[in-house]
Amino acid sequence: MNVIGVEIGGTKLQVALADADSLKTIVSLREEIVPAKGAAGIQQQLQRMIRALQTEYSIAAIGLGFGGPLDATAGVITTSHQVEGWDRFPMVAWCQEQFGLPAVIRNDCDTAALAEATLGAGQGKESSFYVTIGSGIGGGYVHQGQLMGGSRPAFAEIGHLRPGVLHSEPGNTVEAESSGFGISNEVRQWIKNIAPEEQDDDCRDLLARCQGDLEKLTTRDIADAALTGNAICEVVLRDAVETLGWAIAQVITLLAPEVVILGGGVSLMPEKLFRTPLEDQVATYVFPPLAGSYQLVPAQLGEAVVVQGALLLAKQFVS
């Protein structure tokens, strides 16, 4: 018997068919999403892809990882911040109606957390916390092989912790400062606040990297500039890593995971810019009795992580 795993993101749609026992992938499909076609366009893509698999294979269930908030218990997508048309969409019921198969859905970060805990960097650990640091920041917690928080409206949302003073602005979150978007935005604002005639070599360096269009300045550009000694980038990255380290320390203090798994594009920065200072900041802020009781490790499953987690979700229907 086989199961299907699906990743629905803001730019890509991935579908994998795997043996339910071994989870060895038999077929892997990927298509680009056309945001202008909305949720209906993605649903049409899914219908075509999954029905094609049903004509050739015996399938027991579908697991889905969705890039946005949802009600996992009801199987209903709350919304999408990238693609219109998903508001209050009953995804599990739709899958059951369209394909005649049981289905289960979790958000993409939770799904990735399950995959890394079971098949990746968290294997053999009783508890693991997965953090994805990309355009946004999300988290997922797995304890004794179980993905936690499915019955709650939100869970493990490390990116929405609010560092700093108690009465800081609601938008002052870890995600706003430490995500790829947050880092890029901070550098852009820094340069925009300097009059052209007062801009120094660091400003000119960054403007040259994006051909004068700050909206095209990427986190990769910022990391490259920091490696060459650009002081603006060094300061912004140092602050971003400190904030993220503080947040991870709070998670460790509350949940005491044995391992914290770091995923997402920002986590792939050179170690001297990210991993090494992050370890120092976590050690600075964590509850002292937990010092040395955890590991910070890179994610292992790469781009397939959400699909692998979705396959694990689907496997629960196979006895």
GICORLIN-V589666 format. One line per field, one symbol per residue. ss: DSSP state (H for helix, E for strand, L for the rest). phi: phi as a letter, one per 40 degrees, with the letter a starting at -180 (. if undefined). psi: psi as a letter, one per 20 degrees, with the letter a starting at -180 (. if undefined). Layout:
ss->???
phi->???
psi->???
This chain:
ss->LEEEEEEELLLEEEEEEEELLLLLEEEEEEEELLHHHHHHHHHHHHHHHHHHHHLLLLEEEEEEEELLLEELLLLEELLLLLLLLLLLELHHHHHHHHHLLEEEEEEHHHHHHHHHHHHLLLLLLLEEEEEEELLLEEEEEEELLEELLLLLLLLLLHHHLLLLLLLLLLLLLHHHHHLHHHHHHHHHHHHHLLLHHHLLHHHHHHHHHLLLLHHHLLHHHHHHHHHLLLHHHHHHHHHHHHHHHHHHHHHHHHHLLLEEEEELHHHHLLLLLLHHHHHHHHHHHLLHHHLLLLEEEELLLHHHHHHHHHHHHHHLLLL
phi->.bbbbbbbbcbbbbbbbaccccgcccbbbabccbdccgccccccccdccccccccbbcbcabbbbbcicabcccgbccabcbbchcdfccccccccccbgbcaabbccccccccccccbbccdgccaabbbbbbcbbbaabbbfgbccgccbcaagcccbcbcgcdbccdccbdccbbcdcccccccdcdcccbcdcbccccccdccccbfgbccccbccdcccccccgccdcccccccccccccdccccccccbfccabbbbgccccdddccbccccdcccccbccdccdgcbbbbccbcgcccccccccccccccbc
psi->qrqppppoaiiqpppqpqphgikppgppqpqqqnhhiahhghhgggggghhhhhihqpphrpqpppmrqrohgikppgrpihpqiipkpmgghgghghikqqqqqrrhggghggghhhicijpiqhqqppppnchaprrqppplippqjhjqhqqkmhijqorbqhkrqhinrgghhirggggghggghgghjpqhijpahgghghhhhkkinhijprhggggghhhjjohghggghggghgggggghhggghgilqhppporrhhijqqhhhfgghggghghhiqphiipjjrqoqqqiibijgggghhhhghhiio.
